Amino acid sequence: MSRLLSLSVLTSISPILVACAATGTATGQVTSASGAAPSSFAPIVRRVSPAVVSIDTVRPGGDPVPWIQETPQGTVAGLATPVRMGAGSGFFITADGYVVTNNHVIDGAREITVSMGDGRQFPARLVGRDAPTDLAVLKVAASGVPFVSFSSAAQPDVGDWVVAVGNPFGLGGTATAGIVSAQGREIGEAHVGFLQIDAPINSGNSGGPSFDLQGHVVGVNTAIISPSGAFVGIGLAVPADLANEITQELIRSGRVVRGYLGVGVQGLTPALAARMNLRGQRGAVISTVSPTGPAAGALRPGDVVVAVNGTEVEGAGTLTRAIASARPGTRLDLRVLRGGQTSDVTVVAAQRPDGT
């Protein structure tokens, strides 16, 4: 069975960091026809790599996890309890030291260190994190650091080139290349429609960027799907538009406020559609309705939502993200199939409770 695996690596040994030059700003572009492979990826790697960082964490020992090795008690100077040391990736998005990474890279960390390719190291503080999208923002006390920007264009097309840079297995400054294999991959609660890429990414790449050929960040590398734990060609990255939206909100307020209807949602699979006599229909099925939630009285279990605010609902992820992105107090106009009849209902979103 294939497994969804995050890409941070926890180890008892401090990661080996590969130094690389980091001068000037990490901007510019490769001269290449749109979508065509350049003769070499070296120019883009040289330009963007200085903005990519390694992130080292120290966590309390806690309960052992099979793939995590604990540092033996007392082997780290002055420590009287076991600790776990982790490694991931990140990247500067401003010259004054804001860093984007994955939430799971820093989750539970009591110490966070950001290391640049030129050897500089900074203690980092957590600005904010968002578990549903697995994103986090850190801040270091630095100025004039090289940085990169999220792409402002539409999502890259399937088949477009991507270059991933990160810290796999503690090997900082590692660059790989591949293509966008698919868009909108929905995993779990589907707060993210992931970019699927085949640029090799491994443990320690979590939180690192994937770039287009112009040097813009098109995704934040987050996970792989693998039957073995090793990379087999399926990597998942949070797309740039969502990552930019979330990180800016984290910088502004330290948290992400989401809309809430108090409903459970599942995809309308072909098998389920057949059982409901809705063959060929797209949409999202309401599986549960909280009796105290905003949708109580408006929606029922078994309803199929086929449009939200005039936009077709293609699956559970479409509806989940529409609800989450609604500010509290916002009206959501839903088109619903119920008992073979179509009706329009309006629900006012509340604020999603913490921990839900």
C-alpha positions in Angstrom: 0.0 0.0 0.0 1.3 3.4 -0.9 1.9 5.8 2.0 1.8 9.6 2.2 5.1 10.6 3.8 6.2 14.0 5.0 9.8 15.0 4.0 11.4 16.1 7.2 14.2 13.9 8.6 14.8 13.4 12.3 18.1 12.0 13.3 20.6 11.8 16.2 23.3 13.4 14.1 23.5 17.0 13.1 23.0 17.4 9.3 26.0 18.0 7.1 25.5 21.3 5.3 27.1 21.9 1.9 28.3 25.5 1.6 27.5 27.3 -1.6 28.1 30.9 -2.7 25.4 33.4 -1.7 26.0 36.8 -3.1 23.5 39.4 -4.3 19.8 38.7 -4.6 18.3 35.4 -5.7 16.4 36.8 -8.6 16.7 36.6 -12.4 15.7 34.1 -15.0 17.0 31.5 -17.3 17.1 32.4 -21.0 14.9 29.7 -22.5 11.8 29.4 -24.7 8.7 29.1 -22.5 8.4 25.5 -21.4 11.5 24.4 -23.3 14.3 22.7 -21.5 17.3 24.9 -21.0 20.7 23.6 -22.1 21.6 23.6 -18.4 19.7 24.3 -15.2 22.9 25.7 -13.6 22.0 29.4 -14.1 18.7 29.1 -12.3 20.2 27.0 -9.5 23.0 29.5 -9.0 20.5 32.4 -8.7 18.0 30.8 -6.4 20.1 28.6 -4.2 21.4 31.4 -1.9 17.8 32.0 -0.7 17.2 28.3 0.2 18.1 27.4 3.7 18.5 24.3 5.9 16.4 24.2 9.1 17.6 22.2 12.1 15.4 21.6 15.1 15.7 20.2 18.6 12.7 18.6 20.2 12.1 17.0 23.6 12.7 13.2 23.4 9.0 12.2 24.1 7.7 8.9 23.0 9.9 7.1 20.5 8.6 6.9 16.9 10.0 3.9 14.8 11.8 6.0 12.2 13.1 8.6 14.6 16.4 8.0 16.4 16.8 9.6 19.8 20.1 11.1 20.9 21.2 9.0 23.9 20.8 10.7 27.2 23.7 12.9 28.2 25.5 12.7 24.8 24.6 16.3 23.9 26.6 18.7 26.1 24.6 19.7 29.2 21.4 17.8 28.3 20.0 15.4 30.9 17.1 14.1 28.8 16.9 12.5 25.4 16.3 14.9 22.5 15.4 14.5 18.9 17.1 16.5 16.2 15.4 17.2 12.9 16.3 18.6 9.6 14.2 20.2 6.9 14.3 23.0 4.3 13.0 26.5 3.8 13.5 29.7 1.9 13.7 33.4 2.5 10.8 35.5 1.0 12.0 38.9 2.2 15.4 40.6 2.7 14.7 41.1 6.4 14.6 37.4 7.2 11.1 35.9 6.8 11.4 32.2 6.1 8.8 29.8 4.7 8.8 26.1 5.6 6.5 23.2 6.4 4.6 23.1 9.7 5.7 19.5 10.3 9.4 20.6 10.1 9.1 22.8 13.2 6.1 21.2 15.0 7.1 20.7 18.6 10.5 22.2 18.3 12.0 24.0 21.2 15.0 25.2 19.2 15.1 26.2 15.5 18.2 27.1 13.6 18.3 28.4 10.0 21.5 27.8 8.1 22.5 29.5 4.9 24.7 28.0 2.2 27.4 30.5 2.9 27.8 29.2 6.5 25.8 31.8 8.3 23.4 30.4 11.0 20.6 32.2 12.8 18.3 31.2 15.7 14.8 31.5 14.4 11.5 32.3 16.1 8.1 31.0 15.0 5.9 33.7 13.5 2.9 31.5 12.8 1.9 28.1 11.5 -1.0 26.5 9.8 -1.5 22.8 10.2 -4.3 22.3 7.5 -1.9 23.5 4.7 1.3 22.3 6.5 2.9 25.8 6.2 4.9 27.8 8.7 6.7 31.1 8.8 9.9 31.8 10.7 11.8 35.0 11.4 15.5 35.5 11.8 17.4 38.6 12.9 19.1 39.4 9.6 19.0 42.0 6.9 20.0 42.0 3.2 19.6 38.3 2.8 18.9 36.8 -0.6 15.3 36.0 -1.2 12.9 34.6 -3.8 9.3 35.4 -4.7 6.2 33.3 -5.2 5.0 33.1 -8.8 2.2 35.5 -9.5 1.2 33.6 -12.7 -1.4 30.9 -12.9 -0.3 27.4 -11.8 2.2 25.8 -14.1 0.9 23.5 -16.7 1.3 19.8 -16.6 4.5 19.1 -18.4 6.2 22.4 -17.3 9.7 22.1 -15.9 10.4 22.5 -12.2 13.6 22.7 -10.2 13.6 21.6 -6.5 16.3 22.9 -4.1 16.6 21.7 -0.6 18.3 19.8 2.2 17.6 16.0 1.6 19.1 13.8 4.3 21.0 16.9 5.6 22.7 17.5 2.2 22.0 21.2 1.9 22.1 22.9 -1.5 20.8 19.8 -3.4 19.1 20.6 -6.7 16.9 18.3 -8.8 14.8 18.8 -11.8 11.6 17.3 -13.2 8.1 18.3 -14.5 4.7 19.1 -13.1 2.9 15.7 -13.4 -0.6 16.8 -12.3 -2.5 19.7 -10.6 -5.0 19.7 -7.8 -4.1 16.4 -6.2 -6.4 16.1 -3.1 -5.0 14.2 -0.1 -6.7 13.9 3.3 -9.0 16.8 4.2 -8.2 18.5 0.9 -7.4 21.9 2.2 -4.7 21.9 -0.5 -4.9 20.9 -4.1 -1.3 19.9 -4.4 1.0 20.2 -7.4 2.3 16.7 -8.2 5.9 16.8 -9.4 8.5 14.2 -10.4 11.6 16.2 -9.5 13.2 13.9 -6.9 12.6 15.0 -3.3 13.4 13.0 -0.2 13.5 13.3 3.6 14.7 16.7 4.5 13.3 18.4 1.4 10.2 19.4 3.4 9.5 23.1 3.3 11.9 23.7 0.4 10.9 25.4 -2.9 10.2 24.2 -6.4 10.9 26.8 -9.0 9.9 27.5 -12.6 12.4 28.4 -15.2 12.1 32.1 -14.3 13.2 31.5 -10.8 9.8 32.0 -9.2 8.6 29.7 -6.5 5.7 27.6 -7.9 5.4 25.2 -4.9 6.5 24.3 -1.4 7.6 20.7 -1.3 5.7 18.9 1.4 5.3 15.1 0.9 5.8 12.1 -1.3 3.5 9.1 -2.0 5.5 5.9 -1.8 5.0 2.2 -1.0 8.5 2.0 0.5 9.4 5.4 2.0 11.8 6.2 -0.9 11.0 8.6 -3.7 9.3 6.8 -6.6 8.4 9.8 -8.7 5.4 11.2 -6.9 6.1 14.4 -5.0 3.5 16.9 -3.6 4.0 20.6 -3.3 1.7 23.3 -1.9 1.0 25.6 -5.0 2.4 29.1 -4.9 -0.9 31.0 -4.9 -2.1 29.2 -1.8 1.3 29.3 -0.1 1.6 33.0 -0.7 -1.9 33.7 0.7 -1.3 31.6 3.8 2.2 33.0 4.5 1.1 36.6 4.2 -1.7 36.0 6.7 0.7 34.3 9.1 3.0 37.3 8.8 0.1 39.7 9.5 -1.6 37.9 12.3 0.3 34.7 13.2 -2.7 32.5 12.4 -5.1 31.7 9.6 -8.8 32.4 10.1 -11.1 30.0 8.2 -14.7 29.8 7.5 -16.8 27.0 9.1 -20.2 25.5 8.2 -20.2 22.6 10.7 -20.5 19.9 8.0 -18.6 16.8 7.0 -17.8 16.5 3.3 -16.8 13.6 1.1 -16.2 13.2 -2.6 -18.9 12.0 -5.0 -17.1 9.0 -6.4 -18.4 7.2 -9.4 -19.4 4.3 -7.2 -21.3 6.5 -4.8 -22.9 8.5 -7.6 -24.2 5.2 -9.1 -25.7 4.2 -5.7 -27.4 7.6 -5.5 -28.7 7.4 -9.1 -26.5 10.3 -10.0 -24.2 8.7 -12.6 -21.9 11.3 -14.3 -22.7 14.0 -11.7 -19.9 15.9 -10.1 -20.1 17.4 -6.6 -19.4 16.9 -2.9 -21.6 14.9 -0.6 -22.6 16.3 2.9 -21.9 13.4 5.2 -22.6 15.0 8.6 -24.2 18.3 9.8 -23.5 19.6 13.3 -26.8 20.4 15.0 -25.3 23.6 16.4 -23.3 24.6 13.3 -24.2 27.4 10.8 -25.5 24.9 8.2 -28.0 23.2 10.6 -31.5 23.5 9.0 -30.1 24.4 5.6 -28.2 21.2 4.7 -28.8 17.6 5.4 -26.6 14.4 5.3 -26.9 13.1 1.8 -27.2 16.5 0.1 -24.9 16.8 -2.9 -23.5 20.3 -3.3 -22.9 21.0 -7.0 -22.0 24.7 -7.0 -20.8 27.3 -4.5 -21.1 31.0 -5.3 -21.7 30.1 -8.9 -18.6 27.9 -9.3 -19.0 24.2 -10.1 -18.0 21.9 -7.3 -15.8 19.2 -8.9 -15.1 17.3 -5.7 -14.8 17.5 -1.9 -11.7 19.6 -2.1 -13.4 22.4 -4.1 -16.1 22.7 -1.4 -13.7 22.3 1.5 -11.5 25.1 0.2 -14.4 27.4 -0.6 -15.7 27.1 3.0 -12.3 27.5 4.5 -11.5 30.6 2.4 -14.8 32.3 3.4 -14.3 35.0 6.0 -16.6 34.7 9.0 -19.9 36.4 8.3 -19.6 35.7 4.5 -22.7 34.3 2.7 -22.1 31.1 0.8 -24.7 30.4 -2.0 -24.9 26.7 -2.5 -26.7 24.8 -5.2 -27.8 21.4 -3.8 -29.2 18.2 -5.2 -31.6 16.6 -2.7 -34.0 13.8 -3.5 -33.6 14.3 -7.2 -34.5 18.0 -7.0 -32.2 21.0 -7.3 -32.5 23.9 -4.8 -30.4 26.9 -3.8 -29.6 27.6 -0.2 -27.6 30.3 1.6 -25.5 29.7 4.6 -23.5 32.3 6.6 -20.0 31.1 7.5 -18.8 31.2 11.1 -15.2 31.1 12.2 -13.7 27.7 12.3 -13.1 26.7 16.0 -9.5 26.0 16.9 -8.5 22.4 16.8 -11.2 21.4 14.2 
